[in-house]
Amino acid sequence: MIFNEERLREIIEFAPNSLMILDQSGVIVLLNKEAELLLGYSREALLSRHFEVLVPEHSRDPHGMEKLMAGAKKALLGERHDFHLLRSDGSEVPVEVGMKLFEAGDRSLLLYAMTDISRRKQQEESIKSALREKEVLLSEIHHRVKNNMQIIDSLIDLQTSRASDPEIRNSLRASRNRIKSMALIHQTIYQSKDFAAVNFAIFLDTLIPILFSSFNTDTKQVKVAVDAAEVRLPMNLAIPCGLIVNELVSNALKHAFPLGRKGEIRLKLASDGDRMILLEFCDDGIGIPEDIKVENPKSLGLRIITLLSLQLHGILTTERASPTRFTLRFPLGIQKAAA
């Protein structure tokens, strides 16, 4: 096919996009009216000049043209890249560029198609700015919620110290542990700066020592093995799941190892496939007494576990002894009920 330069000029001129043609050394040999408008140069000011005149100084590379030509040879149909080009007034314009190398007679030419993406970049920056503001706001919210819970915890602690009835003291201590569990979730989110999900392994590493300290349990008497596999849970799942763990560990420390009995608590949290989460708790303590109805419990701790399992849309199964085991499977994504 014979190369027709005049025909190429007509095609370039009437194209709706900003187009330039460079020779293999990077000299501009053709451009259309749209490219003039985009770059702010007259056609005469750019023709026969090297493409580098359009490259901002901070982006210039001695081997830039070689890389450009090499990239054009490998470019796939429809492949686009973002660059900044220098306008005649010294300002930079962000452009999306498509490149295609083609043969014209006895020389190779590079077609350089440009689209002004200034508005898109402004919108992207606006979205990024809004996201940064949202992150700062969420960080402040989580920080304040955590601090408010710590204040509540301190007030309950003060009330506990004044209570003479052992049963009341135990109830207040249990309430403190539940509040600490929720506060820890907010603290974990605040410190990680990930407001979408809680790293449950970090949460458990902090919660369990607090519970052992609360019940004055020696870790040499009762050992703990935790396998959380760095599972991340969204906030609406992390709080009920954290409270369930709080109740399970608390119940075991209160009832499973009486009179200095030694044993082990094992806790596992893992993805169970198909966006399901598996929470498994077991201990080798004395087991759940036969007179306690696990399906319809009267104790507050077991009732909380049952209610929170329903809140998670989970399936809870229980084994009373050898070892005592609670297994909960719940979906990672809870669908909201239709109004």
N, C-alpha and C positions, 0 to 999 in steps of 0.2 A: 504493500500500500504506500503510495507517495504521500509524503507529509505536506499538507497544505497550511502554511502559516496564516494566511488570510482567513481561512475558515476557522482556525483555532482562535484567532482574535475575536471573531464574531461570537463564537460560543462563550468565551470568557466574558465578553462585554455584556451579554444579555443574561448571564447567569444571575439568579437572585441572591446568591451568597457572595461574600468577599473572597476573591480569588487572586492568587499570584502564581506566577511560574518562575522558577529559579533554574539556572543552569547548574551543572555539576560542581562548579566552583563556588556557588552561592550568590551569583549575580542575578539581580531581578531583571527578567527579560520581558515580562508581561504582567499587567494587573488591570483590574476593572474598576469601574466607577464606585462600586460598593466598597472596595478596598481603600480607595481614596477617602471616602467618607469615614470609614472606620478608623483609619490611621491619621487623618488630618493632613496628609501630604497631597500635593498635586502629582499627577502621573509623571510629569517631567522631572520632578524632584527625586523620584525613586528609581526610575528606569536607569539601568546600567550601574546602579550602586549595589554594593554588597549587602546581603540580607542582615549582616551584623548591625547595620545602622538602626534596625528595629528591635534589637535585643538590649534590654536594660543592662547597664554595666555590671550589676551584681550577678547577672546570670551568664555573662559571656564566658566562653570556653575556647581556648586556642584550637581545639579539635571539634568545635561545635558542629561545623558543616559536615565533617566526616561522619559524626554520630547521627546527624539528621538524615543524611543519605542512607546510612546503614539501616536506620530505623524505618525509613520509607520502603526499603527493599523487603523488609520483613513484615511490614504493616498488613494487617488483614482487612478485607473489605468491611467498611463500616467502623473500623477502629478509630477512636477519638482520644485526644490528649489535651490537657489544659496547660496553657502557657500564659505568660504576660508579655505583651509587646509594647514598644515605646512609641508614643504618638509624637507628632511634630512639636507640640507644646511642652514636651518633657514629661507628661503624665503617662502612667501605665494603664493599659486596658487589658483585662483578662479575656482570653479567647479560648474557645474550644476548636481544636485543629484536627483536620483530617489530611493525610498526605498520601500521594500516589506517585510512584516513579514510572515514567513511560518513555518510550523511544520515539524520537522525532527526527526522522532522517538518519543522520550519522551521529547524533548526540543524544545523551540522556537528559531529560528534563524532570523537574519535580513540581507537581501540582500541589499547591498549598491552599487549602480551603479553610476559611476562618469564620467563626461565629462569635459575636460579642455576647459574653455571658456575665456582664456587669450586674444586671438585675438579679440573676441567679446567685451570684456571689454575695450580693447584698442580703438576699433572702436567707442564704445559708448562714451568714454572719449574725443576722437577726435571730435565727433559730438557736445558734450556738450561745449567743448572749442570753437568750431567754432560759436556755437549759442551765447555764452557769448560775443565773439568778435563782432558778428553781432549786439547784443543788445547795446553794448557800441557805435558802429558806428552809429546806428539808433538814439540813445539818443543824440549823438553829432550833427547829422544832424537836428533833430527836434529842438534842442536848438538853433542852428545857424539860421535856417529858422525863428524861432520865433524872435530872436534878429534882424535879417535883416528886418523883417516886422515892428518891432518897430522903427527901424531907418527911414524906409520909412514913417511911421506914423508921426514921429517927423518932417520930412521934409515937409510933407503936412500941418501939424499944423502950421509950420512957414510960409508957403505960405498963409494959410488961414488968419493968423493974418495981413498979408500985403494986402489982397484983400479988395477993397472998395465996389465992386458990391455985393449986398446981394445974388443974384442968383449964382454967382461964389462961394461965401462963403458956401452956402448950398450944392453945388455940391461937393466941396472939403470936407465938413464935411461928406457927404454920402460916399465918397471914403474912408475916414479915418475909418468909421465904418465897411466897408467891409473888409478892411485890418485887423482891430482889430479882426473881427470874425474869419478870417483864422489864425491869430496869436494865438488866444485863443485855437483853435483846436490843434495846435502844442504844446502849453503849457500844455494842458490837457494830451496829450499823454506823453510828457516829464516827467511830474510830477507823472503820474500813473505808468510809466515803462511798460505799456501794449502797445506794438507797433502794435498790430494787430487790435485794435479797440478803439474807443473813447467812454467814458462814457458820454452820451449826457446830462444827468441830471446835472452833474458837469459843463459841458460847458454852459448850459443855466443859471445856477445859477450865473455864472460870467458875461455872455454876457448881460443879461437884465438890471442889474443895470448900466452898462456902457452906454447902449442906453438911459436909462432914464436920466442919467446925461448929455449926449450929447445934448438932446433936452430940457433940463431944465424942465422936467416934474415931478411934485410932485406926489409921490406914494399915497398920500391921495386923489389926484384928480382922478388918473387912477390906479386902482388896477390890480394886475396880479395874475393869478392862473396857475401854471405849473404842469402838470402831465406827467413826462417823464419815469416813471417806470424803471429807470436805464437801458434804452435801450442802447446797445452798437453797434456802427456802424463802419464798416471798413473805412479806410482813404478815399478811393475813393468815398464813400457815405457821409461821415461826412462833408467834405468841401462844396459840393453843398447844402446839407441839412442845414448846418449852415448858408450859405449865404441866402437861402430862408427865414429862420427864421429872419435873420437880416433885410431883405427887408420888411417882413410882419409887424414886430414890428415897424420898422422905419416909414413905411407908416401910420400905425395907430396913432403913436405919432405925426406925422406931420399934418394929415388931419382929423382924426376921432373925435377928441375932441377939437373943436375950442372954443375960448372965455371962457376958464375955465370950459367947460362942463365936468361933472364927468361921469365915466364909468368903464368898466372892460375889460381886455384882458384875454382870456383863451387860453392856448396852451397845446396840448396833443400830445405825441409821444408814440406809442405803437406797439407791434407786433400784426398784424392783421390776424395771422394764415397763414399756408402754405408758410412760409418764406416771408411774406409781411409785410411792415412797413406802419403804418398809421400816417400821420402828419396832425393834425387838428388845425387850428387857427381861432378864432372868436373874434369879439369885438362888443359892443353894442353902437358904436358911430353913427355918422350921416349917415353912409352907403356910398356906391360908387355911385357917380353921374351918372345919366342916359346917359350923353353925353360921358362918358368914355367907350370905347369898351374893355371889359375884354378879349375877344377872340383874338383881334388884337390891343393890347395897344400901345399907343405912348409914355407913360411915361417910363423912364428908369427902375424904380423900378419894375413895372409890367412886363416889357419885360424880365428883369433878372429872375423873378420868373418863367415865362413861359419857357424860354430857359433852366434853370436849372432843371425844372420838366422833360423836354424831355431828358436831359442828364442822369437823374436818371431812365429813362424808365418808368416814372410814369404817372398816370392818375390824372389830376387836375380838380376839380369842384369848382365852385364859386357861392355863394349866396350874392347878393348885400347888403341886409339890414335885420334887425330884427332877428337875428344879421347878420352882415357881416361875411361870413364864407368862408374859403379856406380849401379844403380837398384834400390831396395828398396821393395816395397809390402807393408805389413803391416796387420792389422786393429787398430783402436783398442781393441776389447774382445776379449781373449783368453779363450776358454772353457776352463775347467779340465777335464782329462780325467776321466772317471768312474772311481771307485775300483774 
